[in-house]
Structure formats: structure tokens, C-alpha cells
Amino acid sequence: MRVTSMRRACALLCGAVLLAASAAGARDLDGIEVRDLHYGEVLFHFYQQEDFRALTHLLTARSAGKLPRHDADSELLLGGLYLAYGQHGQAEEIFQRLLDESVEAPVRDRAWFYLGKVRYHRSLYAQAEAALNKVEGELPEGLAAEHRLLLAQSLIHQARFDEAAETLERWRGPRDWTAYARYNLGVALVRNGQLELGTRALRKVGDLPDRKGELRDLRDQANLALGYAYLQAGEASEARNVLRRVSLHGPFSNKALLGVGWADAQLEDYRDALVPWLELRDRDLLDGAVQEALLAVPYAFGRLEAHGSSVDHYLDALAAFDAEVVRLRNATDRARSGELIPALLQTDDPGIGRWYWQLEQVPDNDDARYLYHLVADHVFQDGLRNVRDLLALGEHLREWEKKLVAFRDMVDTRAEAYAQRLPVVAGKLMNMDLKAIRAERDAQMSAWLAAGEPEPDVTSLATATELDQWERLVSMEESPAWQTAEAAEARSKQRVLKGLLLWQLDREHKLRHWQQRQAIASLDEALSAAEAGTASAVQVRDGIPRELKAFRLRLDRLEERLGQMQLSVRQALGGQEERLQLMAIRSLDEQRERLATYRIQARFALANIYDRANATAARQETDR
């Protein structure tokens, strides 16, 4: 059963000026320049109406210190999200902390606004007014309009109607928004006994142009309230004229038709009164106006002395009441079974943010006709939001339970891989004796340095060929025949070759010495890297078991925490569903009790007609 006007009726029946205003201004963050990547991500989810994801990402980014350039803005957004989820205490604490700190004027003004909004929702109207009056600068357009309406509503709740009217008169904002506040002001004035001022405010709303949507329904409701105010004041003609302006097929048409009939009845024009009442007679019996019309029709026929028609209509009313009482009793039994609340959220889209969500479609079943007025109650709607939030949180926790299973598999896989690689790593570490390598390097380095001081041995850096030539030249001198006269020419050539070789070695000694030092430095770097890598490998080898154990312990704790949270969610969900179920049962019981009262009235009326008919027959018999 698609109820197009349900959302409008819900907004109007519960004085939803704030409901409409919040939806328009909640995401008005004009003028914010994103300077931190993580804050931009949070705003992306926020504008996608993914409130829960925006909230969790914002909390994570703030705890990790990822929003250094958006500290005040992010805290203000956090308070707004808490407010959207009904966490008024946490939201007020954040806004108060922002005000206690030295923040920029725009942030301070928004904090005062949201603090006033929190206090208004907690019915602290004087404190809300004080906070809203602290706003000094210009708020964004959406927030500015809501700010003015909140201030007017706070004054209305304090019975300061003149100041509320002045506040609305001074405001030159969107007409759509002032219409809600004027309606609430007019109703409050009428209830306070100030009929003239109340009717003046209601008339301004009732004279709105004929537009579609919520404003049209608001205009109809204003005319309805104004018409009944005239009825109570005994001004039947004025009441009839105003009530006839209500749309014939709108959500308030039934009560308007009933009021038009009673206005005609006050003027003792019962024939005209029958016209709207007979129209009502064929409409949905669940509506109180239709139920009253079933008794009003035979009442009018009775005043017109058409007693036969009066009796017939009373009997029809009794039959309709009896059948409806049975259906209501069956609906109550189904509500007690716990089927009602899950059915209401069966077609819900969980992707819609909490700020924007409200139930617009009731289940397509036999109980749907009894849920219309119940769903239009803002308390019931807020309870449905809580149930919806708890269901979403439960699903979120179940997803994390699945993730924990995947995390355990990852830890087990890592442990298995560690066990497979450990023997290979241990073998390589055992075969790599870096201490011995470094000791040998140090020993050779010391010998090499000693050979070069104080007079360097140029042959120490000779190549293999040069060293072979040098050794052969030196070995010639050890031969016994070397000193003979016949070897004089050979000795001369040997001295020349030996001098030439020494000259070459001496000339290149410094370069070779520098190159050797570079090679040694590279060797030292390689040894240091190998030592660091070995130490790291040892650390990883010894640390992985501790790390895996810590991961398992953390997963165990998370699993226990998730279980506790799931239990808390189930308990809270059960409490919320039971509360809504009791509201539904109470509503159905009230409807059944109202029908029982009407049945009694109809039976008394019938008895009265029968008594008068018997008395008339007895008189006629006596006269004979």
C-alpha cells in the first residue's frame, strides 16, 4: 500500500517544522576548504548520506591525528553526526567544548546553533533560546533559516507568543519554512485561549496559494484547525466557510467534511449536514471522522423525524463497528506476535542516511490500514529510526565477525609459511660466518697497513705479472755465477730492468693504494649490510612467533568484544521493538475502545428510538 501523503501527514501531525528544516540544512557546510585528504574522504561519505561510515571514518582519522588542519571543523561535524543519531549528551559535550576553546567566529556560531538545537530536542526551551541568541554572525542559508525557526519554536513552547510572532514577522526567509512556524504559533495561541491572534496566524497559512505537496497539506491543516476553533467558539458560519477550503481528497478531508456537517447541524440545517456525512460514510472506517459520521448520519435523520432511516443507519453502523472490532482484535494478536516492526522495515533502503530517513511505505497486507496514523506519529518514527540503526549496527558487527574469520585464516597461513621457510633460513644463517670473515679482513688489513709504514713497500700492490717479474729478477742475484766476470753484462741489464720495474711500481703505488682503500670500504659496506641483514633475519625469525601470538590474542579479544556488542545490540533492539510493539497495541486498543464507545452510543440511540416508538404506539392504542 503506497501512501503518497503519509510523509506529509507525518510532518504535519507532529509539528514537523524541525523535521523539514533539519533535512534541508543538515548538510549545509558551505565555505569549507578541504585541506586534509582524510577530511575530504569523510565529507564524501557524509554527502553520500552514508552517515555511519562518515562517523566511523571521522573518529578513526581524528584518533590517528590525520586532520591537523580541520580540528575544529571535524569536531563540529562529529557533534552534528552524534546529534543526527540522537546522542544528545555527546553532541552537547562537543559543542560546549568548542565554545570553551578559542575558535574562529564561524565555527563558534555553528557550535552555538547546534547547542541550541540539542537543547531544543531535550525540551530545554529557555536554554535553547539563550544558545541560539548567542549566534552573532551569518550562518549558511539553510542553517540560518532553521536557526530562526528554532528560536521561534522555543518562544512558542515558553508561551511567549508575541515574541515568537515578532521573530517570524522580522524574518524574510523562505515562505515554506515560516508557514510551519506560523501554523504552530496559531495552534498554540488557540489552545491558550487567544482565539483572535491564533486565527490571524492560522489564516495567513490558510491563505497560502494552492500549491502541491506539503505546503498544500499544511494549508489544509491550518484551515482545519481554524474551522474547529470557530466551531468551538460557536461561529458555525465562519467554520463552514473555512472548512470548505480544505481539499476534498487530501489527508485532512475526512475531518473537514465532519466539521462542515457539524457546522450545518449547529445552524440546524440537517439536510445540508447529511451531504458531507453521507460522503464520509463510504470512506475508510478506520478514520475517526468516518466512525463519527456513521453515528452522525442517523442522528441527522432522527432530527428530521425520519426514524426508519435513522434505525437502518444505526443498524448498519453497529454491523460495521462489530466487523471492525473483530479485525482490530486480529491485528492486535498479530502485533503481539512480533511481526509488525520487521514488516515495516522490510523494504527499507539501509543506504539512506539517518537524517533523511522516514518511513514512507507501509506493508501491503491487511494491517496496513491500521498503521497510517501510527506511522504518522513522530515518536513512533523516531523509534523506527532507532530500530533501523540497531539493525544496521548488528549487520555491521556480523560483517566484522566474518572478517575476523578471514583474519584468522591469514594468521594461520602466515604461520604455515613461517614453518616451511624456517629450516631454509636457519641453514643459510648457520653457513654464513660473518664474524670469521670480518676477523680475516681485519687481520689482512692490519698486515697491509703495516707493510706500507713508514716506508711503503711498492711491491705490495704489484700485479701478479709484475710480482713474477720482480721475483725472477731478485732470484738472479742468488745464483753463485752471478758475481763472475762473465755475468757482468747480465748484471747490468738486470739492474736496469729492476730499476725500471721499481720505477713503474713506485709511480703507480699511490693510485693503487687509493683504489685498494676504496675496495676495502666497499667490502666494509657489504659486510655491514650482511651483518644488518643477518641481525634482521634473526630478529624476524625470533619475532614472528611472538607477533603471531599477539595477533591471535588480539583476534580473541575482538571476538569476545564483538560478542558482547552483539548481545547489547540484540537487547537494545528487543527493547526498542517491544516499545514500538506496545505503542502499536495501545493504538489498536484505543481504536477498538473508540469503536466500543460508538457501539454503546448507537445501541442507546436505537433503544431510545424504540422506546419512543413503543410509547407512541401505546398512546395511539390508548386513544383508541
C-alpha positions in Angstrom: 0.0 0.0 0.0 1.8 3.1 -1.2 0.7 6.1 0.8 1.7 9.2 -1.1 0.5 11.6 1.6 1.9 9.7 4.5 5.2 11.6 4.7 3.3 14.9 4.6 0.8 13.9 7.3 3.7 12.7 9.4 5.5 16.0 9.1 2.3 18.0 9.8 0.7 15.9 12.5 3.8 16.1 14.7 4.6 19.7 14.1 7.5 18.8 11.8 8.9 22.2 11.2 12.2 20.9 12.6 12.0 17.7 10.7 11.7 19.6 7.4 14.3 22.1 8.4 16.9 19.5 9.5 16.7 17.7 6.2 17.3 20.9 4.3 20.1 22.4 6.4 21.8 19.4 8.0 24.5 19.1 5.3 25.0 22.8 4.7 28.7 23.0 5.0 29.3 25.9 2.6 32.6 27.7 2.6 34.8 24.8 3.9 38.0 24.4 2.1 39.3 20.8 2.3 43.0 20.8 3.3 43.3 17.3 4.6 42.8 14.3 2.4 41.1 12.2 5.1 38.6 15.0 5.9 37.7 15.1 2.2 37.0 11.4 2.4 34.8 11.9 5.4 32.8 14.6 3.6 32.4 12.4 0.6 30.7 9.7 2.7 28.7 12.5 4.5 27.3 14.0 1.3 26.5 10.5 0.0 24.2 10.2 3.1 26.4 7.3 4.5 26.3 8.7 8.0 27.6 5.7 9.8 30.6 5.3 7.5 31.3 9.0 7.7 31.1 8.8 11.5 33.5 5.8 11.8 36.0 7.3 9.3 35.9 10.6 11.1 36.5 9.0 14.5 39.4 6.9 13.0 41.0 9.9 11.3 40.8 12.1 14.5 42.2 9.4 16.7 45.1 8.9 14.2 45.8 12.6 14.1 45.1 12.8 10.3 43.1 16.1 10.5 45.5 18.7 11.8 44.1 21.5 9.6 40.5 20.6 10.3 40.4 20.1 14.0 37.5 22.4 14.9 35.6 21.7 11.7 35.8 17.9 12.1 34.8 18.2 15.8 31.8 20.3 14.7 30.8 17.7 12.1 31.3 14.9 14.7 28.9 16.7 17.0 26.4 17.1 14.2 26.6 13.4 13.4 26.1 12.5 17.1 23.1 14.8 17.1 21.7 13.0 14.0 21.9 9.7 15.8 20.1 11.1 18.9 23.3 11.1 21.0 22.3 14.5 22.5 24.6 14.2 25.6 27.8 13.6 23.5 26.8 16.2 20.9 26.2 18.9 23.6 29.6 18.0 25.2 31.4 18.6 21.9 29.6 21.9 21.2 30.3 23.1 24.7 33.9 22.2 24.4 34.2 24.1 21.1 32.7 27.1 22.8 35.1 26.9 25.7 38.1 26.9 23.4 39.3 29.8 21.3 37.9 29.0 17.9 37.1 31.1 14.8 33.8 33.1 14.8 32.1 30.9 12.1 32.8 27.7 14.0 31.7 29.3 17.2 28.4 30.5 15.7 27.7 27.0 14.3 28.5 25.5 17.7 26.0 27.8 19.4 23.4 26.9 16.8 23.9 23.1 17.2 24.0 23.5 21.0 20.7 25.3 20.8 19.3 22.6 18.6 20.4 19.9 21.1 18.7 21.7 24.0 15.6 22.2 22.0 15.4 18.4 21.3 15.8 17.9 25.0 12.9 20.2 25.7 15.2 22.8 27.4 13.5 25.7 25.6 14.8 28.6 27.7 18.4 27.2 27.4 17.9 26.6 23.7 16.8 30.2 23.2 19.8 31.5 25.2 22.2 29.5 23.0 20.5 30.5 19.7 20.7 34.1 20.7 24.5 33.8 21.0 24.8 33.4 17.2 26.3 36.7 16.1 27.5 36.2 12.5 25.8 35.0 9.3 25.1 31.3 9.2 24.8 29.4 5.8 21.4 29.9 4.3 19.9 26.6 5.3 21.2 26.8 8.9 20.1 30.5 9.2 16.5 29.5 8.3 16.5 26.7 10.8 18.0 28.9 13.4 15.2 31.4 13.1 12.6 28.6 13.2 14.2 27.0 16.3 14.2 30.3 18.0 10.5 30.9 17.2 9.6 27.4 18.3 11.5 27.8 21.6 9.5 31.0 22.3 6.2 29.3 21.4 7.0 26.4 23.9 7.6 29.1 26.6 4.2 30.6 25.8 5.9 33.9 24.7 3.7 34.1 21.7 4.1 37.9 21.0 7.9 37.5 20.8 7.5 34.4 18.6 5.2 36.3 16.2 7.6 39.2 16.1 10.5 36.9 15.4 8.6 35.4 12.4 7.5 38.9 11.2 11.1 40.1 11.2 12.3 37.1 9.2 12.4 37.4 5.5 13.4 33.8 4.7 11.8 31.1 2.6 7.9 31.3 2.8 7.7 27.5 3.0 9.6 27.5 6.3 7.7 30.3 8.0 4.4 28.6 7.2 5.2 25.7 9.5 6.1 28.1 12.4 3.0 30.2 11.8 0.9 27.1 11.9 2.4 26.0 15.2 2.1 29.5 16.6 -1.6 29.7 15.6 -2.4 26.4 17.2 -0.6 27.4 20.4 -2.5 30.7 20.6 -5.9 29.0 20.1 -5.1 26.4 22.7 -4.1 29.3 25.0 -7.5 30.9 24.6 -6.2 33.8 22.3 -8.6 33.0 19.5 -8.3 36.3 17.7 -4.5 36.2 17.5 -4.5 32.4 16.8 -7.0 32.7 13.9 -5.0 35.6 12.5 -1.8 33.4 12.4 -3.7 30.4 11.0 -5.4 32.5 8.4 -2.0 33.5 7.0 -1.2 29.9 6.5 -4.7 29.0 5.2 -4.4 31.7 2.6 -1.3 30.2 1.0 -1.5 29.8 -2.8 -2.9 26.4 -4.0 0.4 24.5 -4.3 1.2 20.8 -4.4 3.0 18.8 -1.7 3.5 19.6 1.9 2.5 23.3 1.8 -0.9 22.4 0.4 -1.4 19.9 3.2 -0.2 22.5 5.7 -2.7 25.0 4.3 -5.4 22.4 4.7 -4.4 21.6 8.2 -4.4 25.3 9.1 -7.9 25.7 7.7 -9.0 22.6 9.6 -7.6 24.0 12.9 -9.1 27.4 12.2 -12.5 25.8 11.3 -12.7 23.8 14.5 -11.6 26.8 16.5 -14.6 28.7 15.1 -16.9 25.7 15.8 -15.8 25.7 19.5 -16.4 29.4 19.6 -20.0 28.9 18.2 -19.3 30.7 14.9 -20.8 28.0 12.7 -21.0 30.0 9.5 -17.3 31.1 9.7 -16.3 27.5 10.5 -18.2 26.1 7.5 -16.7 28.7 5.1 -13.1 27.9 6.3 -13.6 24.1 6.3 -14.9 24.1 2.8 -11.5 25.3 1.6 -9.9 22.0 2.7 -9.0 19.7 -0.2 -11.7 17.1 -0.8 -9.2 14.3 -1.2 -6.3 15.4 1.0 -5.2 13.7 4.3 -7.4 16.1 6.3 -10.5 15.9 4.1 -12.4 13.5 6.4 -12.2 15.6 9.5 -13.1 18.7 7.4 -16.2 17.0 6.0 -17.2 16.0 9.5 -16.7 19.6 10.7 -18.7 21.0 7.8 -21.6 18.7 8.8 -21.4 19.8 12.4 -21.4 23.4 11.4 -24.6 22.8 9.4 -26.0 20.9 12.4 -25.2 23.9 14.7 -27.2 26.0 12.2 -30.0 23.3 12.4 -29.6 22.7 8.6 -29.6 18.9 9.0 -30.3 18.2 5.3 -27.2 20.0 4.3 -25.3 18.3 7.1 -26.2 14.9 5.6 -24.3 15.7 2.4 -20.7 15.6 3.8 -21.7 12.9 6.4 -23.0 10.6 3.7 -19.9 11.2 1.7 -17.9 10.1 4.8 -20.0 7.0 5.3 -18.4 5.3 2.3 -14.8 6.1 3.3 -12.3 4.1 5.3 -13.9 3.1 8.6 -10.6 3.2 10.4 -10.7 7.0 10.4 -12.2 8.5 13.5 -14.1 11.1 11.4 -15.7 8.3 9.4 -16.7 6.4 12.5 -18.3 9.5 14.0 -20.1 10.1 10.7 -21.7 6.7 10.9 -23.4 8.0 14.1 -24.0 11.5 12.8 -26.0 10.3 9.8 -28.7 8.5 11.8 -28.6 11.4 14.3 -29.5 13.9 11.4 -32.2 11.6 10.1 -33.6 11.4 13.6 -33.7 15.3 13.8 -35.5 15.2 10.5 -38.1 12.8 12.0 -37.0 10.1 9.5 -36.9 7.4 12.2 -36.9 4.5 9.9 -33.9 5.7 8.0 -32.3 6.5 11.4 -32.8 3.0 12.6 -31.4 1.5 9.4 -28.3 3.6 9.6 -27.8 2.8 13.3 -28.0 -0.9 12.5 -25.6 -0.5 9.6 -23.2 1.3 11.9 -23.4 -1.4 14.5 -22.7 -4.1 11.9 -19.7 -2.1 10.6 -18.4 -1.5 14.1 -18.7 -5.2 15.1 -16.8 -6.3 12.0 -14.1 -3.7 12.5 -13.7 -4.7 16.2 -13.0 -8.3 15.1 -10.5 -7.1 12.5 -8.8 -4.9 15.1 -8.6 -7.8 17.6 -6.9 -9.9 14.9 -4.5 -7.1 14.1 -3.7 -6.8 17.8 -2.9 -10.5 18.0 -0.6 -10.2 15.1 1.1 -7.2 16.7 1.6 -9.2 19.9 3.4 -11.9 17.9 6.2 -9.5 16.9 5.5 -9.5 13.2 4.7 -5.8 12.9 8.0 -4.0 13.2 10.1 -6.3 10.9 7.3 -5.9 8.3 7.5 -2.1 8.5 11.2 -2.2 7.6 11.0 -5.0 5.0 11.5 -2.6 2.0 13.9 -0.2 3.8 17.0 1.0 1.9 19.8 0.9 4.5 21.9 3.2 2.4 19.8 6.3 3.2 21.3 8.4 6.0 19.5 8.7 9.3 18.9 12.4 8.9 17.0 12.0 5.7 15.1 8.8 6.5 11.5 8.4 7.4 9.0 5.6 6.6 7.0 6.4 3.5 5.6 3.0 2.6 3.7 0.6 4.9 3.4 -3.2 4.2 0.9 -4.4 1.6 -1.2 -6.5 4.0 -4.4 -6.5 6.0 -2.9 -4.5 8.8 -1.7 -1.6 6.6 -4.9 0.4 7.1 -4.4 0.5 10.8 -0.8 1.7 10.6 -1.4 5.0 8.8 -1.9 7.2 11.9 0.6 5.2 14.0 3.4 5.7 11.4 2.5 9.5 11.3 3.4 9.8 15.0 6.9 11.3 15.3 7.7 9.3 18.5 7.0 6.1 16.5 9.1 7.3 13.6 12.0 8.0 15.9 11.6 4.6 17.4 11.7 3.1 13.9 14.9 5.0 13.3 16.4 3.5 16.4 15.4 0.0 15.3 16.8 0.7 11.9 20.1 1.9 13.4 20.4 -1.1 15.6 19.7 -3.5 12.7 22.4 -1.7 10.7 24.8 -1.9 13.6 24.0 -5.6 14.1 24.7 -6.3 10.4 27.9 -4.3 10.6 29.1 -6.4 13.6 28.2 -9.6 11.7 30.4 -8.4 8.8 33.2 -7.9 11.2 32.7 -11.4 12.6 33.2 -12.7 9.0 36.3 -10.5 8.7 37.7 -12.0 11.9 37.4 -15.5 10.3 39.4 -14.2 7.3 42.0 -12.6 9.6 42.4 -15.9 11.5 43.0 -17.7 8.1 45.6 -15.1 7.3 47.4 -15.6 10.6 47.3 -19.4 10.1 48.6 -19.1 6.6 51.4 -16.9 7.7 52.3 -19.3 10.5 52.4 -22.2 8.0 54.6 -20.2 5.6 56.9 -19.4 8.5 57.2 -23.1 9.5 58.1 -24.0 5.9 60.7 -21.3 5.4 62.3 -21.6 8.8 64.6 -24.6 8.1 65.9 -22.9 4.9 66.6 -19.6 6.6 68.2 -21.3 9.6 70.5 -23.3 7.3 71.7 -20.2 5.5 72.3 -18.3 8.7 74.3 -21.3 10.0 76.5 -21.4 6.9 77.2 -17.7 7.0 80.0 -17.0 9.5 80.3 -13.2 9.2 82.4 -12.9 12.3 85.2 -15.1 10.8 85.0 -13.1 7.6 85.4 -9.8 9.4 88.2 -11.2 11.6 90.1 -12.3 8.4 89.5 -8.9 6.8 90.8 -7.1 9.9 93.9 -9.3 10.0 94.8 -8.8 6.4 94.1 -5.1 6.7 96.4 -4.7 9.6 99.2 -6.5 7.8 98.7 -4.5 4.6 98.8 -1.2 6.6 101.9 -2.3 8.5 103.6 -3.0 5.2 103.0 0.5 4.0 104.5 2.3 7.0 106.8 4.2 7.5 108.4 3.5 4.1 105.8 1.9 1.8 106.7 -1.4 0.1 105.8 -0.6 -3.5 105.9 -4.3 -4.4 103.0 -5.0 -2.0 100.5 -3.6 -4.6 102.1 -5.2 -7.6 100.1 -7.2 -10.0 100.7 -11.0 -10.4 102.8 -10.4 -13.6 104.8 -7.6 -12.0 105.3 -9.7 -8.9 106.5 -12.7 -11.0 108.9 -10.4 -12.9 110.2 -8.9 -9.6 110.8 -12.3 -8.1 112.7 -13.6 -11.1 114.9 -10.5 -11.2 115.6 -10.9 -7.4 116.3 -14.7 -7.7 119.1 -14.0 -10.3 121.1 -12.3 -7.6 121.1 -15.6 -5.5 122.9 -17.6 -8.3 126.6 -18.4 -7.5 127.6 -17.4 -11.0 126.1 -14.0 -10.7 129.2 -12.4 -9.4 131.6 -13.8 -12.1 133.1 -11.7 -14.8 131.1 -13.4 -17.5 127.8 -12.2 -15.8 128.8 -8.5 -15.8 126.7 -7.7 -18.9 123.7 -9.7 -17.4 124.1 -7.9 -14.0 124.0 -4.6 -15.8 120.8 -5.5 -17.7 119.2 -6.9 -14.5 119.9 -3.6 -12.6 118.3 -1.7 -15.4 115.2 -3.9 -15.6 114.9 -4.0 -11.8 115.2 -0.2 -11.6 112.6 0.2 -14.4 110.2 -2.1 -12.6 110.7 -0.3 -9.3 110.1 3.0 -11.0 106.9 1.8 -12.5 105.7 0.3 -9.2 106.5 3.5 -7.3 104.8 5.7 -9.9 101.5 3.8 -9.6 101.7 3.0 -5.9 99.6 5.9 -4.7 96.8 5.3 -7.2 96.8 1.6 -6.4 96.8 2.4 -2.7 93.7 4.7 -3.1 92.0 2.0 -5.2 92.7 -0.6 -2.6 91.2 1.6 0.1 88.0 2.1 -2.0 87.7 -1.6 -2.4 88.2 -2.1 1.3 85.5 0.5 2.0 83.1 -1.4 -0.4 83.9 -4.6 1.4 83.2 -3.0 4.7 79.8 -1.8 3.5 79.0 -5.2 2.2 80.0 -6.8 5.5 77.9 -4.2 7.4 74.9 -4.8 5.2 75.3 -8.6 5.5 75.6 -8.2 9.3 72.5 -6.0 9.4 70.6 -8.3 7.2 71.6 -11.3 9.3 70.5 -9.5 12.5 67.2 -8.5 10.9 66.6 -12.1 9.7 67.3 -13.3 13.2 65.0 -10.7 14.7 62.3 -11.6 12.3 62.9 -15.3 12.8 62.6 -14.9 16.6 59.8 -12.2 16.4 57.3 -13.8 14.1 56.1 -16.4 16.6 55.5 -13.6 19.2 53.8 -11.4 16.6 51.5 -14.3 15.5 50.7 -15.0 19.1 49.9 -11.3 19.7 47.6 -11.3 16.6 45.8 -14.4 17.8 45.3 -12.8 21.2 44.0 -9.6 19.7 41.6 -11.5 17.5 40.4 -13.4 20.5 39.7 -10.2 22.4 38.0 -8.7 19.3 35.8 -11.8 19.0 34.8 -11.5 22.7 34.1 -7.8 22.3 32.0 -8.4 19.2 30.0 -11.0 21.0 29.4 -8.6 23.9 28.4 -5.8 21.5 26.1 -8.2 19.5 24.4 -9.1 22.8 24.0 -5.4 23.7 22.6 -4.7 20.3 20.1 -7.6 20.5 19.0 -6.5 23.9 18.6 -2.9 22.8 16.8 -4.0 19.6 14.4 -6.2 21.6 13.7 -3.3 24.0 13.0 -0.9 21.1 10.8 -3.4 19.2 8.9 -4.2 22.4 8.4 -0.4 22.9 7.1 0.1 19.4 5.0 -3.1 19.7 3.4 -1.7 22.8 2.7 1.6 21.1 1.1 -0.3 18.2 -1.0 -2.5 20.5 -2.0 0.6 22.5 -3.1 2.4 19.3 -5.1 -0.6 18.2 -6.7 -0.9 21.6 -7.6 2.8 21.6 -9.2 2.3 18.2 -11.1 -0.7 19.4 -12.2 1.1 22.6 -13.4 4.1 20.5 -15.5 1.7 18.4 -16.8 0.1 21.5 -17.9 3.6 22.8 -19.6 4.3 19.4 -21.3 0.9 19.6 -22.7 1.8 23.0 -23.9 5.2 21.7 -25.6 3.5 18.7 -27.3 1.0 20.9 -28.6 3.7 23.3 -29.8 5.7 20.4 -31.6 2.7 19.0 -33.1 1.9 22.3 -34.2 5.5 22.6 -35.9 5.3 19.2 -37.5 2.0 20.0 -38.7 3.4 23.4 -40.2 6.4 21.7 -41.8 4.2 19.0 -43.3 2.0 21.7 -44.5 5.0 23.7 -46.1 6.4 20.6 -47.8 3.1 19.8 -49.1 2.8 23.4 -50.6 6.3 23.2 -52.2 5.5 19.9 -53.7 2.3 21.4 -54.9 4.2 24.5 -56.5 6.9 22.3 -58.5 4.2 20.5 
